[in-house]
């Protein structure tokens, strides 16, 4: 078990590339699964964000640099496969704001993965609402913002619980 | 390490409180809102708001003229080539929009009787 004490995912550049490629594939796959299963809610834009399981995991196993890189690739790939130009722009603004918040919160060292992921979920939707408010004249952000913040909070907590169960098993050296 | 720390719980409560406060603020704003109003936007900026129950003629810059008459608002004149806004159906307290795209003028009803008009318009675009 001593092999697990250090971060073997981040070993050499080859090891890192292989793991990150695999995680990117997993993130895209989660996006695909989500695109296939519609959630019956009246407000457009609410989803669980399964791909964020992978992004939060990368943030903990590697660093924010790898997480930004994989997130950007993921949004572009999923956008080209199942979405359009708009879903890429909205996805990027949400995902990057979310990552910024998660990185800063994690850096404080006072919060566990559920808190980090919960903030990430909220900021993801905040980023998208900000983008929509800029892009669409008269976008009713007063109503969308709180509803999507609550939805993002719920999704973020669930993602955080999932990562809190998964990460200690695949990367025991980390601090969650 | 415990999965859910105390700080996480506080953070989650704060994150839940913010949207709830925004929602409460929105609802109090809705309750205190008065009669339906015609709101004129030019290039995304609010140009003016006028009560629907008073007849009047509103000159919007030097490009469009809008008339409120008998609780209905119409675009009576516009210097744009297509005149789509002038031919649009009148809007009243039930809500709706008249849009003049060439001059970037939007007439909208706020505080209308059937909920927020902007949200209906958005659904129309999405559907």
Interface residues (C-beta under 8 A of the other chain):
Chain A: X44 X105 X110 X111 X112 X113 X114 X115 X118 X119 X122 X136 X137 X138 X139 X140 X142 X143 X145 X146 X147 X149 X150 X153 X157 X161 X164 X165 X175 X176
Chain B: X1 X2 X3 X4 X5 X7 X8 X11 X12 X15 X16 X18 X19 X20 X22 X23 X26 X41 X44 X106 X108 X116 X118 X119 X121 X122 X126
